Structure formats: C-alpha cells, structure tokens
Amino acid sequence: MAAIISVIPILLLFVLMMGLKVSGWKSALVTLVVTILLALFVAPSIGIVPAKYAGASIYGIAFWSVIEGFLKACFPIILIVICAIFSYSILCETKEIETIKAQFIQLTSDKGLLVLLLTWGFGGVLEGMAGFGTAVAIPAAILIGLGFKPMFSAVICLVANTVAVGFGAVGLPATTLANEVAGELTGGMASHEMLCSISTYIIIQLSLMFYITPFLILMMTDRTKLLKNVTLAFFVGTFSILIQFLCALFLGPETPAILGSVGSIIAMLIYNKLFIRHHAENDVMYVEKKKFGFAKTFRAWSVYGFIIFFILISSKICPDINALLKSTLVTKFQMPVIGNTFSFSWLSNAGLMVFLGAIIGGLIQGMSIGRLMKLLGKTAYNLQKTALTICCLVALASLMNNTGMTLAIATGLVAITGVAYPFFAPLIGSIGTFVTGSATSANILFGKLQAAAAGQLGLVNDANFFGVSGNETNWIAAANCAGSEGGKLISPQSIAIATAACDMEGQDGDIMRKTLPFAIFWILMNGLMVFLGLHVI
C-alpha cells in the first residue's frame, strides 16, 4: 500500500503530460501540489516517513524539502540551462553559427554521420565534462541551426545522451554510487579498486547499447541506408566500448565518457574518410567547398572552445585547480528540520564555466558587454517557464525522498520481485532518475538499497565476473547506474531542457511520447544483461 500511494506522483506526471497533453510547467506544478498534500496528510499515516525525522513536524519536513529542491534546481541546473542556451544565442546573434554549420556540412555530406557526430560524439564529450543538461541543450541547438526540425533535434539528443550519463560530470554518478555501496558494506568511502570494479560493470551492462544506440540514431536520421548504418554503428560502437572499458578498468569513473566520446569522434572521421563517398546530391544540403582560415575558425568556435577549456581545467583532470575552486567561495546552508546541507561552489560549477566561455567567445565575435548582458537577460526571460518546471520537479524529488515515498517504491519492488530482483534492479535506477532528473541523485537514493538487496538475496561478495575483480554486490549496484540512463530519456527535467533548447514550449508530452519506447527498450535490455550476467555467465 505504501508503494502504491507513493507512486501516485509519478503516474500523475505521466497522465498529465502524455495522456492529457498538459504543458510541462503546469504538469509539474500540479504534481508538486498533489505530492505536498500526500506528504502532509497520507505519508505519516502509512508510516513511510524516515525514522530520523521522528518527532519532527511533517509541515516543516515538507516546507524545507521544497526549499531544498528549489535551491538545487537553481544551482546549478537552471544556471547551466540558461548559460547553454545563451551560448547558442550568441552564435545566432553574431551569425557565426553559419560558419559552424558550413564546416560541419563540409566535414561530411552524410546526414546520418553528421547527426551521430554531433549527438553521440560532441554530446558525449559535453556530458562527460559537464553533465546537467549541456549534452542535450547545446547539440540540439546546433542541429536546429543546421536545418533539422526541432522535434527531431530534441528526441535525437535525448536518445544519444544515455550511455555517457553514468560517467557524466567527470564520473560523478558512478563515483557517488561506489561511495554509497561502500558506506553500506564497510561504512567508509570507496577504494580505487571498488571504483574501477563498479565502473567496469556499468560498461559491461551497457555493452549492447554501445552498438544499438548509434544504430538507432542513424536509423532515426536516415532509414534508407541500412547496411551503412549497421557497419557505422558497429565501427563507432567498438571504438567507444573498448576505450571506455579500459578507462573504467584501469583509471576509474572520471574519464570513460570523455575519452570514449573523443575516440568515437575519431572513429567517425576515419569512417567518413575511408568509406563515405561525397556527392552534391547527398542527404545534407550541399554547400560549395571553401577553406576557412585559422582566424575565421577560431572566431566561430571560440564560444564552445572556451567552454570546453574552462570545463577541462576546472574538472578532476586538473586536480589541484579543481580542489582550489571547490574550496573557494562555497555557499553552505543547513536545512532546519530535515537536517540536510545545501552546498554550492560558485567557482567550480559547470554553469560558471559555460558562462565564462560564452562571454569571452562573444567578445571575440564582436559583441559588447552591454549587448551580451541584454541577450543574457532576454534568454533568461524566455526560459522562465522552463525554470518553473525544473524547480517544481526537483522540489518534487526532494519531497518524495525526504518523506520516504521514493524508498517505499523501491522497497515495494524488492518485496514483490524476490529472486527475480536482478532483472528489475535497473528499473529502480530508472525510477530514481525519472523523479530526480539526475543519475547522481538516483544513485544517492538507491545505491545503498541495491547493496542491501544483494545481501538479502544471499549473493556472494567474492565473485569474479568477466575477469574483473569485484563482487556480486557491485554487479547489482552497477545496475542502478546503468538503469538510470533509461530514466533519463523520459525524465521531465531532461525533457524541459530539450524543449528550452529547441523552443518547443508546451510540447513536453509530445517529446515524452516519442522517447518512452526507447526508455522501455533500454530498461528491458539492461534488465536482461544484469540478470543473465548474474545467473548465466
């Protein structure tokens, strides 16, 4: 009964957005109100409120949960979304998007390869370095600039932004998961061996999707070239999975998405050079070949070039700088009643890096500070409904977590499935990501639950899968992260970012209807991989 009542907000979101076609911000607002009512008047009566809040006012828990959600939504999610759209708006304002467009088209005249290069390759690099929506917002905006339809651009970027999610933001989701599992098993932080073990298991569980996802992207773009799509997807997928597997096995969770995506870009360029014949009548509109000098290329790419530069030097790739930025100008706020601490680093977050790159690039492209600030204000104003949507959804996630609803759903699923639980383990991660919009948050919510479930099932902790040192608990826990990437496809937060990038206000439900089949397929495939990996291999 607790699980059934707790799942009402999730079902309501689906009904409003997909069934009744209510706009994203209205659906999120209504669902938040309903969840507040459930938290206030139902959750205490069914005994799901965590014991640590015993004696606390349910009104205080609900109020501060919503405040916590609003703060987490603004810093950094909304900040990143606004700055990402702002960076693209600069390119449109200065007309430099036309140079980027021409260079991409001259790079390859094959439409499928062009889309794969932008979404799977460039988007994977952005996800690996920054996360938090940049891999959807920026590639989608560029695709529209290249002449693709907004709906196609939104859906294709959501589909592409899956495999890299577990290692997004320099491995934050996988690192968080490993620490949660270590906390459950030993009470301490994850060792380097555990980080590598869980990271490698995530790659193994996603192995088929390294081939299937590029193939789906290519088929969605052009269904007439089946043989080319199969061979290109196999070629690119092989490069990606080999690099990511080796990075996870030997280095840990920080580099698989970044280096794997760079490797896939190289694979695409090799394939383009060796196997694709370019003609004027090809899929993408033909442009006359012309050379762009270094100065022109630098000017056009300065916005994204500086964004990538700042993200790199502020990430764990540069540990000393990363540590300095993370420890300087940090705002911390202790939430009364719920006891959680909101922490935000003003210098190390991806939003600031995107903003700095956009400003410097805009100045190089000839805009004044005044024009840039005016454009930033216009961008923020146009995204007000998106901001409201994200605020309501993150507040909803915080409220469901703090009042025990999210845990009740997962616990109910464990109780119902029994020995078949490994098949459903990825579904729990998907639910967490659907509700919170974040693979990291989903791993915080359910990482310990997955480890505890493995213990309840009597799984041994000295197994050796695929020659990788680790244990069955790590295998089950990794399923949470692998499954979370399926939830990302239909997460209202991710869809809100896509609608903002593609200027599709009010079409959240339409996008969700198109991504839902992909999400279901993803979760089923993950479930099979986890179950077979545990019981067959």
C-alpha positions in Angstrom: 0.0 0.0 0.0 2.8 2.4 0.8 4.4 1.8 -2.6 1.1 2.2 -4.4 0.4 5.6 -2.7 4.0 6.7 -3.2 3.9 6.1 -6.9 0.9 8.4 -7.4 3.0 11.5 -8.3 4.9 9.5 -11.0 1.7 8.2 -12.5 0.1 11.7 -12.3 3.0 13.2 -14.3 2.6 10.6 -17.0 -1.1 11.1 -17.2 -0.9 14.9 -17.3 2.0 15.1 -19.8 1.2 12.2 -22.1 -2.5 11.5 -21.7 -4.0 14.9 -21.2 -1.2 16.8 -23.1 -0.8 19.4 -20.3 2.3 21.6 -20.7 5.4 20.7 -18.7 5.3 23.6 -16.2 1.6 23.1 -15.5 2.0 19.3 -15.1 5.0 19.8 -12.7 3.2 22.4 -10.7 0.0 20.3 -10.3 2.0 17.2 -9.4 4.1 19.1 -6.8 0.9 20.4 -5.1 -0.6 16.8 -5.1 2.7 15.4 -3.6 2.7 18.1 -0.9 -0.9 17.0 0.1 0.2 13.3 0.1 3.2 14.2 2.2 1.2 16.2 4.7 -1.9 14.0 5.1 -1.1 10.5 3.9 2.6 9.7 4.4 2.6 10.0 8.2 -0.5 7.7 8.4 1.1 4.9 6.4 4.4 5.0 8.3 6.9 5.7 5.5 8.4 8.9 6.9 12.1 8.0 7.8 12.8 7.3 11.4 15.4 10.1 11.6 12.5 12.6 11.4 10.7 11.1 14.3 9.1 13.9 16.3 9.6 16.5 13.6 6.7 18.4 12.2 5.5 17.0 8.8 4.8 20.6 7.8 8.4 21.5 8.5 9.7 18.5 6.6 7.5 19.4 3.6 8.4 23.1 3.6 12.1 22.6 3.8 12.1 19.8 1.3 10.5 22.1 -1.2 13.0 24.9 -0.4 15.9 22.4 -0.8 14.5 21.4 -4.2 14.2 25.0 -5.4 17.8 25.7 -4.3 19.2 22.5 -6.1 17.2 23.4 -9.2 18.6 26.9 -9.4 22.2 25.9 -8.6 23.4 24.5 -10.9 20.7 23.1 -13.2 18.8 26.2 -14.3 22.1 28.2 -14.3 23.6 25.7 -16.7 20.5 25.6 -18.9 20.3 29.4 -19.2 24.1 29.7 -20.0 24.0 26.8 -22.5 21.1 28.5 -24.4 22.8 31.8 -24.0 26.0 30.4 -25.7 24.0 29.3 -28.7 22.1 32.6 -28.9 25.5 34.4 -29.2 26.3 32.3 -32.2 23.0 33.2 -33.8 23.4 36.9 -32.9 26.8 37.1 -34.5 25.9 34.8 -37.4 28.9 32.6 -36.6 26.5 29.7 -36.4 26.6 29.8 -40.3 30.4 29.1 -40.2 30.0 26.2 -37.9 27.1 24.9 -40.0 29.2 25.1 -43.2 32.2 23.4 -41.5 30.1 20.5 -40.3 28.5 20.0 -43.7 31.8 20.2 -45.4 33.2 17.7 -42.9 30.7 15.1 -44.1 27.8 15.3 -46.5 26.2 12.2 -45.0 23.3 13.3 -42.8 23.4 10.3 -40.5 27.1 10.6 -39.8 26.7 14.4 -39.2 23.9 13.8 -36.6 25.9 11.0 -34.9 29.0 13.2 -34.8 27.1 16.0 -33.0 24.9 13.9 -30.6 26.9 10.8 -29.8 30.4 12.3 -30.2 30.3 16.0 -29.3 27.3 15.4 -26.9 29.2 12.6 -25.2 32.2 14.9 -24.6 29.9 17.6 -23.1 28.2 15.0 -20.9 31.5 13.6 -19.7 32.9 17.0 -18.8 29.9 19.0 -17.6 26.6 16.9 -17.5 23.5 18.6 -16.1 21.8 19.1 -19.5 24.6 20.5 -21.6 24.8 17.4 -23.8 21.1 17.9 -24.7 20.9 21.7 -24.9 24.0 22.5 -27.0 23.9 19.8 -29.7 20.1 20.2 -30.1 20.5 24.0 -30.7 23.3 23.3 -33.2 21.1 20.7 -35.0 18.3 23.3 -35.4 20.9 25.7 -36.7 21.9 23.1 -39.3 18.3 22.9 -40.5 16.9 19.9 -38.6 13.4 20.0 -37.2 13.0 20.9 -33.5 11.2 17.7 -32.6 13.8 15.6 -34.3 16.6 17.5 -32.6 15.1 17.2 -29.2 14.4 13.5 -29.4 17.6 12.5 -31.0 19.7 14.4 -28.4 17.8 12.7 -25.6 18.3 9.3 -27.2 22.0 10.0 -27.7 22.5 11.3 -24.1 22.2 7.9 -22.4 25.4 5.7 -22.4 27.6 8.6 -21.2 25.3 9.7 -18.4 26.7 7.2 -15.8 30.1 8.9 -16.2 28.9 12.4 -16.7 30.4 15.4 -15.0 33.8 13.7 -14.8 32.3 10.4 -13.4 30.2 11.9 -10.6 27.2 9.5 -10.8 29.5 6.3 -10.8 31.7 7.8 -8.0 28.7 8.6 -5.9 27.3 5.1 -6.4 30.5 3.5 -5.3 30.7 5.6 -2.2 27.1 4.7 -1.3 27.8 1.0 -1.7 31.0 1.3 0.3 29.1 3.1 3.0 26.6 0.2 3.2 29.2 -2.5 3.2 32.0 -1.0 5.2 30.9 2.4 6.5 33.7 4.1 4.6 34.5 5.6 1.2 35.0 3.5 -1.9 38.5 2.3 -2.6 40.1 2.8 -6.1 39.6 -0.9 -6.7 35.8 -0.6 -5.9 35.6 2.5 -8.1 37.1 0.6 -11.0 35.1 -2.5 -10.4 31.7 -0.8 -10.4 32.7 1.4 -13.3 33.7 -1.6 -15.3 30.5 -3.4 -14.5 28.5 -0.4 -15.7 30.3 -0.6 -19.1 29.7 -4.4 -19.3 25.9 -4.0 -18.6 25.7 -1.3 -21.2 27.8 -3.1 -23.8 24.9 -3.9 -26.2 23.7 -0.3 -26.0 27.1 0.9 -27.3 26.1 -0.6 -30.6 22.3 -0.3 -30.5 22.1 3.4 -29.6 24.3 4.7 -32.5 22.3 2.4 -34.8 19.0 3.9 -33.6 20.4 7.4 -34.1 21.4 6.6 -37.6 18.1 4.9 -38.4 16.1 7.8 -37.0 18.1 10.1 -39.2 18.0 8.1 -42.5 16.3 4.7 -42.8 17.3 4.2 -46.4 20.9 3.2 -45.7 20.5 0.1 -43.5 23.9 -1.5 -44.4 25.8 1.7 -43.9 24.0 2.3 -40.6 24.8 -1.2 -39.3 28.5 -1.0 -40.3 29.0 2.6 -39.0 27.2 1.8 -35.7 29.5 -1.3 -35.2 32.6 0.6 -36.1 31.9 3.5 -33.8 30.5 1.3 -31.0 33.6 -0.8 -31.0 35.9 2.2 -30.6 33.6 3.6 -27.8 33.3 0.5 -25.7 36.9 -0.6 -25.9 38.2 2.8 -24.8 35.5 3.2 -22.1 36.1 -0.4 -20.8 39.9 0.2 -20.5 39.4 3.6 -18.8 36.9 2.1 -16.3 39.1 -0.9 -15.6 42.4 0.9 -15.0 41.6 4.6 -14.3 38.1 4.6 -12.7 34.9 6.6 -13.5 36.4 10.0 -14.3 37.4 9.5 -17.9 35.3 6.8 -19.7 32.7 9.2 -21.2 35.2 11.9 -22.2 37.9 9.7 -23.8 35.3 7.2 -25.2 33.4 10.0 -26.9 36.7 11.5 -28.3 37.5 8.0 -29.6 34.1 7.7 -31.2 34.6 11.1 -33.0 38.0 9.8 -34.3 36.3 6.6 -35.5 33.6 8.6 -37.3 36.2 10.8 -39.1 38.1 7.6 -40.1 35.0 6.0 -41.4 34.0 9.2 -43.2 37.4 9.4 -44.9 37.6 5.7 -45.9 34.0 4.6 -46.7 31.7 7.5 -47.5 31.5 8.9 -51.0 30.5 12.6 -51.0 28.3 14.0 -53.8 26.3 17.2 -54.1 23.0 15.2 -54.1 23.7 13.7 -50.7 21.3 14.0 -47.8 22.5 17.3 -46.3 22.1 20.5 -48.3 25.1 20.9 -50.5 27.5 23.8 -49.9 30.3 24.8 -52.1 33.6 23.7 -50.7 35.7 26.5 -49.3 38.6 26.9 -46.9 38.2 28.6 -43.6 41.4 30.2 -42.2 42.5 29.7 -38.7 41.3 33.2 -37.6 37.8 32.5 -39.0 37.6 29.1 -37.5 38.8 30.3 -34.1 36.3 33.1 -34.1 33.4 30.8 -34.9 34.3 28.1 -32.4 35.6 30.5 -29.7 32.4 30.1 -27.6 32.4 26.4 -27.5 36.2 26.2 -27.4 36.5 28.3 -24.3 33.5 26.4 -22.7 35.4 23.1 -23.1 38.7 24.7 -22.0 37.2 26.1 -18.7 35.3 22.8 -18.0 38.5 20.8 -18.5 40.8 22.9 -16.3 38.1 23.0 -13.5 37.5 19.3 -13.6 39.2 16.4 -11.8 41.5 16.2 -14.9 43.3 19.1 -13.3 43.1 18.0 -9.6 44.9 20.9 -8.0 42.8 23.6 -9.8 39.7 21.5 -9.1 40.4 21.3 -5.4 41.2 25.0 -5.2 38.0 26.1 -7.0 35.8 23.6 -5.0 37.1 25.0 -1.7 36.7 28.7 -2.6 33.5 30.7 -2.4 31.4 27.8 -1.3 27.9 28.5 0.0 26.5 26.1 2.6 23.1 26.2 4.1 21.9 23.8 6.8 18.2 23.0 6.3 16.2 23.2 9.5 14.0 20.1 10.4 15.3 17.9 7.6 18.9 18.4 8.6 20.3 18.3 5.0 23.0 20.7 3.9 22.8 22.5 0.6 26.2 23.3 -0.7 27.1 25.2 -3.9 30.6 26.1 -5.2 30.4 29.3 -7.1 33.7 28.8 -8.9 33.8 25.1 -9.8 30.3 24.5 -11.2 29.7 23.9 -14.9 27.3 26.8 -15.2 30.1 29.3 -14.5 32.4 27.6 -17.0 29.7 27.8 -19.7 29.0 31.4 -18.8 32.7 32.4 -19.0 33.2 30.6 -22.2 30.2 32.3 -23.7 31.2 35.8 -22.6 34.8 35.5 -23.8 33.7 33.9 -27.1 31.0 36.6 -27.6 33.6 39.4 -27.1 35.9 37.7 -29.7 33.0 37.5 -32.1 32.5 41.3 -31.8 29.7 41.7 -29.2 30.0 44.3 -26.5 29.4 43.6 -22.8 26.2 45.5 -22.9 24.8 43.5 -25.8 25.9 40.3 -24.2 24.1 41.2 -20.9 21.0 42.2 -22.8 21.0 38.9 -24.7 21.5 37.0 -21.4 18.5 38.8 -19.9 16.4 38.0 -22.9 17.5 34.3 -22.7 16.6 34.1 -19.0 13.2 35.7 -19.6 12.3 33.3 -22.4 13.2 30.4 -20.2 11.0 31.3 -17.2 8.5 28.5 -17.8 11.4 26.0 -18.1 12.9 27.3 -14.9 9.5 26.9 -13.1 9.2 23.3 -14.5 12.6 22.3 -13.2 12.1 24.0 -9.8 8.8 22.1 -9.3 10.3 18.8 -10.4 13.4 19.0 -8.2 11.3 20.1 -5.3 9.0 17.1 -6.0 12.0 14.8 -5.9 13.3 16.2 -2.7 9.9 15.9 -1.1 9.4 12.3 -2.2 12.9 11.4 -0.9 12.6 13.1 2.5 9.1 11.8 3.2 10.0 8.2 2.3 8.0 7.9 -0.8 10.8 7.1 -3.2 12.3 4.5 -0.8 8.8 2.9 -0.4 8.5 2.4 -4.2 11.9 0.7 -4.3 11.3 -1.4 -1.2 7.9 -2.5 -2.6 9.6 -3.6 -5.8 12.2 -5.6 -4.0 9.5 -7.3 -1.9 7.4 -8.2 -5.0 10.1 -9.5 -7.3 12.1 -11.7 -4.9 14.8 -13.8 -6.7 13.9 -12.1 -10.0 15.1 -8.8 -8.4 18.3 -8.5 -10.5 16.1 -8.2 -13.7 14.3 -5.2 -12.0 17.3 -3.6 -10.4 17.8 -1.2 -13.4 14.2 -0.2 -13.2 14.8 1.2 -9.7 17.6 3.3 -11.1 15.3 4.5 -13.9 12.6 5.5 -11.4 15.1 7.4 -9.4 16.3 9.3 -12.4 12.8 9.9 -13.7 11.8 11.5 -10.5 15.0 13.5 -9.8 16.3 14.1 -13.3 19.8 13.1 -12.2 21.7 9.8 -12.3 23.8 11.1 -9.4 20.6 11.7 -7.3 19.2 8.3 -8.3 22.4 6.7 -7.0 22.2 8.6 -3.8 18.6 7.4 -3.3 19.1 3.8 -4.2 22.8 2.9 -4.1 22.6 1.5 -0.6 19.2 -0.1 -1.3 20.7 -2.1 -4.2 23.6 -3.2 -2.0 21.2 -4.2 0.8 19.0 -6.1 -1.7 22.0 -8.1 -2.9 22.7 -9.1 0.7 19.1 -10.1 1.2 19.3 -12.3 -1.9 22.4 -14.0 -0.4 24.7 -13.0 -3.2 28.4 -13.7 -2.6 31.0 -11.0 -2.3 34.0 -12.7 -3.7 32.8 -13.5 -7.3 34.9 -12.6 -10.4 32.9 -11.6 -13.5 34.4 -11.4 -16.9 37.9 -11.5 -15.4 37.1 -8.2 -13.5 38.0 -8.2 -9.8 34.8 -7.4 -7.8 31.7 -9.0 -6.3 28.1 -9.6 -7.0 27.0 -6.7 -4.8 28.9 -4.4 -7.0 27.2 -6.0 -10.0 23.7 -5.3 -8.6 24.7 -1.8 -7.6 26.1 -1.0 -11.0 22.6 -1.9 -12.4 21.3 1.2 -10.6 23.6 3.5 -12.6 23.1 1.6 -15.9 19.3 1.7 -15.5 19.3 5.4 -14.5 20.3 6.2 -18.1 16.9 4.8 -19.3 15.1 7.0 -16.9 17.0 10.0 -18.3 15.2 9.5 -21.6 11.8 10.3 -20.1 12.8 12.5 -17.1 10.6 15.6 -17.2 13.7 17.7 -16.3 15.6 16.4 -19.3 12.7 17.0 -21.5 12.3 20.5 -20.1 15.9 21.2 -21.1 15.2 19.9 -24.6 12.1 22.0 -25.0 14.0 25.1 -24.0 16.9 24.3 -26.4 14.5 23.7 -29.3 12.0 26.5 -28.5 9.2 23.9 -28.1 7.3 25.3 -25.1 4.3 23.2 -24.2 5.4 20.1 -26.2 6.9 18.2 -23.3 4.2 15.5 -23.5 4.8 15.0 -27.3 8.5 14.5 -26.7 7.9 12.1 -23.8 5.6 10.0 -26.0 8.4 9.7 -28.6 11.2 8.8 -26.1 9.1 6.4 -23.9 9.5 3.4 -26.3 13.3 3.9 -26.3 13.2 4.1 -22.5 11.2 0.9 -22.1 13.5 -0.9 -24.5 16.6 0.4 -22.6 15.3 -0.7 -19.3 14.4 -4.2 -20.6 17.8 -4.6 -22.2 19.5 -3.6 -19.0 17.4 -6.0 -17.0 18.4 -8.9 -19.3 22.0 -8.0 -19.1 22.1 -7.8 -15.3 20.0 -11.0 -14.9 22.0 -13.0 -17.4 25.3 -11.7 -16.2 24.5 -12.8 -12.7 22.8 -16.2 -13.3 24.2 -17.4 -16.6 27.7 -16.2 -17.3 
